[in-house]
Amino acid sequence: QSALTQPASVSGSPGQSITISCTGTSSDVGGYNDVSWYQQHPGKAPKLMIFEVSNRPSGVSNRFSGSKSGNTASLTISGLQAEDEADYYCNSYTASSTYVFGTGTKVTVL
Amino acid sequence: QVQLVQSGAEVKRPGASVKVSCKASGYTFTSIYVHWVRQAPGQGLEWMGWINPKSGGTNYAQKFQGRVTMTRDTSVSTAYMDLGRLTSDDTAVYYCARGSGTYHSAADYWGQGTLVTVSS
């Protein structure tokens, strides 16, 4: 199972909105609503930001939102803040009954 | 409060095995799956598999089939990940995480990570 494809880096200025894409196939992202997103700061464990495509866990800012269209899932961060600078990973269920992470995206706040 | 506490760092020789533990507290251990994820230095996240603590059922990534075994001891609310035939490519931080939600996959709580170093 190959990793899902994410852009290596995305940047934006404070207050702007950015979107991170996560492209797979009909055998993973496109075939299931079991897609989640994680934020990871250096040296820290990942943190769940979005699950089941668009659900936000309690305690996660509503500036984070998720969606899916076809084989591509997306994470949008609105009102970008300095604390949002981190690595972001998508994760999807697959037709093999396993899970696969995306390649990861480094978000830089300019 | 929910906590997952992992065992300490390990240094292993190539060809050896390593067993990492993940002790859960603050919730009913048998009600939520436990996933294992690893991250090599400077690299991305890699899903390894999950265990259903209630039944003991497991599902492993194809890459690790035959080399990984995930078990649990419900009497001490602890999950274990045993990885054999280690090579330098297995040097990584290994995380356990509980998988919540409809599909038992939303990893809402994570262990602190266990660094496994494979070196001769």
Contacts between the chains, C-beta under 8 A, distances in Angstrom:
chain1	res1	chain2	res2	distance
A	1	B	61	7.2
A	1	B	62	6.7
A	1	B	63	8.0
A	3	B	44	7.0
A	34	B	102	7.9
A	34	B	103	4.5
A	34	B	105	5.7
A	36	B	105	6.6
A	36	B	106	5.7
A	36	B	107	7.3
A	38	B	45	7.3
A	38	B	107	7.3
A	40	B	45	7.6
A	45	B	95	6.0
A	45	B	97	7.9
A	45	B	110	4.0
A	45	B	111	7.1
A	45	B	112	6.5
A	45	B	113	5.9
A	46	B	37	7.7
A	46	B	45	6.6
A	46	B	95	7.5
A	46	B	97	7.8
A	46	B	107	7.2
A	46	B	110	6.2
A	47	B	110	7.8
A	48	B	106	5.9
A	48	B	107	5.7
A	48	B	108	4.9
A	51	B	100	7.8
A	51	B	101	5.2
A	51	B	105	7.4
A	51	B	106	3.5
A	51	B	108	7.8
A	52	B	101	6.0
A	52	B	102	6.1
A	52	B	103	7.1
A	52	B	106	7.0
A	55	B	101	7.6
A	55	B	106	7.9
A	57	B	106	7.3
A	57	B	108	5.8
A	89	B	44	6.5
A	89	B	45	5.2
A	91	B	45	7.7
A	91	B	47	7.0
A	91	B	105	7.5
A	93	B	103	6.5
A	93	B	105	6.5
A	96	B	62	6.9
A	97	B	59	6.0
A	98	B	47	7.0
A	98	B	49	7.7
A	98	B	59	6.4
A	98	B	60	7.7
A	98	B	61	5.3
A	98	B	62	7.0
A	99	B	35	7.6
A	99	B	47	4.4
A	99	B	50	7.9
A	99	B	61	7.7
A	99	B	105	6.4
A	100	B	47	6.3
A	101	B	37	7.8
A	101	B	44	6.2
A	101	B	45	4.5
A	101	B	46	6.5
A	101	B	47	5.8
A	102	B	44	7.6
A	103	B	44	5.9
A	104	B	44	4.2
A	104	B	45	7.2
